[in-house]
Amino acid sequence: MRILIAEDDYASRQFLFKLLSQYGDCDIVVDGMEAVEAFMMSIRKKQLYDLVCLDIMMPKADGKQVLKAIREMEKQNDILPQDASKVVMISALNETDIVFETFDTGSEAYAAKPLNTEKFIKLLEKLELI
Amino acid sequence: MNKVFFDELFREVNISAYDILENTIDGIVVTDTNGTILYMNRFAGDIAGWKQKESVGKDFEEVFRLYRGNTGNRAVNPIKKAVETQSIVGLEKDTLLLTKNNEYIYLSASISIIRDLEGSVKAVTCVLRDVSRLRKREIDVEENERKYRALFNNTSDAILVTLLTSENKPGKIIEANETACRMLGFSREELLGMRISDLSQDFVVELNERSTDEIISQVKATGEATRKCEGHLNGNSVYFEIITQYFVLNNQYVALNIIHDVTSFRLAQEQILQAKQAAEEANKTKSMFLANMSHEIRTPLNGIIGMSDLLLKIKMTPEEQVETTKTIISCSQNLLHLLNNILDLSKIEAEKVEVVNRVFDVKEMAEESVNMYRIRAKEKNLDIKANIKEELENLWIGDKIKIQQVLNNLINNAVKFTLSGEIIVSVDKQSDDGISCELQFSVSDTGIGIEEKDLNKLFIAFSQVDGSYTRQFGGTGLGLSIAKKLVELMGGRIWVESKPGFGSKFIFVLRLKKSNNLKAEDIKIQNALPCKPLVGLRGKKVLLVEDERINQQLFMKIADFCMIDVDIANNGVEAVDAVRHNCYDLILMDIQMPVMDGIEAMKQIREIQKTRGTHIAIIAVTSHALEGDREKYLSLGMDDYLAKPYCVEELLKVISCNAGIDTDIKSDISLSEMLLGNVDGPNYSKSISWKADAAKEHCRNLQKAIQAKDQQNAEKYSHLIKEMATDSGNIDIKYAAFDIEIEVRKKNFAQAEVLFEELVKLML
C-alpha cells in the first residue's frame, strides 16, 4: 500500500509515519503545496496513493484545498473510481461543520486529534485498506 | 335739528330732556367750568356709589376719584383738561375709579365742553361707562396670550409656522419661537419672511415618502394632516425630527413645523450600537480563542498520546525509542508553556501581579536572554547578536524577571518568524536625569514582517495576524498581549515598527532608576541554581510524600537511575510516622493529600526535629504554581519549592541543592541532552533563484549528506534544489529533487542515492 502523509506538525507526522509504516510505504509532505506536488508526481509515475492522510491546517494550502485539487487531478487524468485514493482528513479542529464540509468535498473519513491508535486502525480496516 | 324743534318734539310726546338723561344707560355728569357738579344722572350715581342729591355741588374730583391703572397715582382731572384744551378729552387706558364703597372699577369716559351762543365755555359734560367686565376679559385674553406665547417660546422644540405657496411648496415663515431662533441662529425678525430652504445649506430635510400634494389633498378632505421628517445640520452633526402639522388658516394652507433635537438620542443610539458591536466582537474573539485554544491543546496532545501508544505497541530500536520520547517531552513542554501563558494572562488581568524592583544588571540580563535562544537560532541558521551600550554597565533597579520575560517573548517571536538573516537585541539609553534613565529595549529581525493594517492586532489577546487554516505559524496569540500588559504594569510602553518582507522591530521603553550598589541582588530563579552531579546523590535517603501512584512511579524510576534510596509515604500521617522511625537526608512533600496535608505534616516534622536538634530539608512539590506560591511555602517553613510538572533536571537540581552536596560539576550529560534536545522540524532558507554555481554546490552537499546518511542536511539540500528548480521553471528537476526529499524523510538513503544519479543527469 502506498500512503501519503501531509502534516505540518512534526510530532503528528512522526506518529503517523511510525504507525502507518507497519502497513505500507509512507511518503511525508510538510505543507499543502507539497501534498499537491507529491500527488501530481504519483500520477506521472503511475504509482497512485492508496491512502492520503490530510491535516486541515497546513501552510501554503489547507487540507480542504488539497482535497479539492486531488479530486480534480484524478478527474483530469481519467483515474477510475476504484483506483482513486482514499482520503482521511485529520484535524485538531473539532467542529462538526468542518467535518461535514470535508465530506462534501469528497473525503472518505475524518479523524480528530488527538488520534486514537486503535480507532485509526479500525478506520483503515473499514476503508478496506488493511 | 335745532333746539326749538327738540323742545316741540319733547312737548308732543310729553317727555323732557331730564327723562332722556335719567334713562340713558351710560353715566352722565354735568359740571361747571370749575368742575363743580351741576347734575349727575342715576347711572353716574350708581357707578360712583353716590346719591345724585349728595353729589350735586361737590367737586368732580371728590365724587370721581380717578387713578392711573399702571402707576396707581391720581389721574389728571379730565374736566380741567377739557376746559383748558377746549376739546374732547378721554380717559387714559386702564383708568380706575375708586367708588364711595372703596371699590376700584375700570372707567371709560368722554368729556366735552358746552359752549353758549357767544362761544364761551358754559359747562362740561362727561359720559361715563363702567368697563370693568370688558377690561377684565381683555386682561384675561392678554394673560392667555402671554401664557401661550411663553409656552410657544419656551418649548425645547423649535417651532416654525410656514405658509404654503400656491404650488404647495414650502413658503415663507410667518411665525417662529425663541427656541427656533436659538437653534437656527437667527433673530425672530430675520426668520419671519425667510423660507426653510434659506436657513442654511447645512440644514437638510429628508422628506418621507408622502409628497406635499398628497398631504394637501388630505388637508382638503379632513381639514388637517401631519407628517414626520428627519433633518440634520451637517456642519454641527445636529439631528432633528420634524413633525409638521398642516391645516387651513384664513383660507391659506399653513404648516406648523415642530423641530425636535434628537442629537443626544442619536448619540445614545450610536453608543448602544457601538457597545453591541464591541460585545459581539468580544464574543467572536472569545469563540475564536476557544477554537484556537482547543486546536493548540489537541495538537501537542496528539503527539503525546500517539507517541506513547506507539512506544507501548511497536517494536523500536533504542534510537527510535529515544527519538519518540524526545517528541513526547517536547510536546508536553509546549503544552506546559501554553498553560503558563494562559495563567500569566489571567493573573495580569485579575491584577494579581506585582512589580518587584531589585538591583540587577541590564547587560547581563540581555545577554542571558540572547544565550537562551542561541541554540534555536543556530538550528535555523540565524545570526543572533546582543548590542548593548557600554555605558549601561552600571546596575539598575527594576523587575528583572518581568523585563526578561518580555524580552524573551520578543526574541522567541523573532526566531519563530524569521527564516533567514539575523536577530539583533539591543538596549539603549534614551534620556538621563541623573537619577533615572529611560532605557529602550529592542528586538529586530529580518523575518516576514507585518502589514500595517495588522499592526494593531498584534498586542490584542487571543488574536493572531494570520488566523486562517493555511497559517504557517501556530500559537495562541497570547505572548505579545502578555508582553504589553507587563510593560504597561511597569509604567513603560511597547510598540512595533515593521515592513512586510523586510522584518520587524519590537521596541519597549522603561524608566529605570540607577543603583549605587556594586553587586546585583541575589534573585532566586530556578534555572540559576548550580548544577550538581548525579553521582553525589548516590546513597542519599529521601522520603517521598505523595498520594498519586503515577508520580510515585516516576520518582522511583528517577531515583533508581541516580541510586537514591527512597521511602514512600502516601499521606501526611504516614510521613510523620516515617520521620519518627528513620533518618532522611531530604523530604519531598506534596501539599494536597488525603488524611493530612503537606503543611500540617511539615509542622509536625519540625516539632520532632526540635526535640532531636536536627534539620531535614523539606521541599514542597506542588501543582500550586502561581506567582507568590513559592514565597508562601517558603514563609510557612519549607526549605525549597518545586512546581509540578517538573522535568528530571529540575528535580535533581532541587534535590542536590538541598541534600548538602556542594561539588560543582556539570550534570549528567547524556540525561540532560536527552531532555533538552530540540525536536522541531527542519527549517529552510527562503527560496532563491536558479544559479548554476549554487545548484552545483547544493548538489555536492546533498551527495555528501546522502552518503553520510545525514537526514537533516539531505532533506535541507534536496529542498533547496527543489525551490530553485521551481523558481526557474525546471519541472523535471523539481520533481527529481522532491523525490529525493521524500525518500530521505523515510531515511531510505539507498533509494535516495539512485534518485540522486538521475537528478545529476537532469542537471547536466
Interface residues (C-beta under 8 A of the other chain):
Chain A: D8 D9 Y10 A11 S12 Q14 F15 L16 F17 K18 L19 Q22 D25 C26 D27 I28 V29 V30 D31 G32 E34 E37 A38 M41 R44 I56 M57 M58 P59 K60 A61 D62 G63 K64 Q65 A92 L93 N94 E95 A112 K113 P114 L115 N116 T117
Chain B: A291 S294 H295 E296 I297 R298 T299 P300 L301 N302 G303 I304 I305 G306 M307 D309 L310 K313 I314 E320 E323 T324 T327 I328 S330 C331 S468 Y469 T470 R471 Q472 G474 V679 D680 G681 K734 Y735 F738 D739 I742 R745 K746
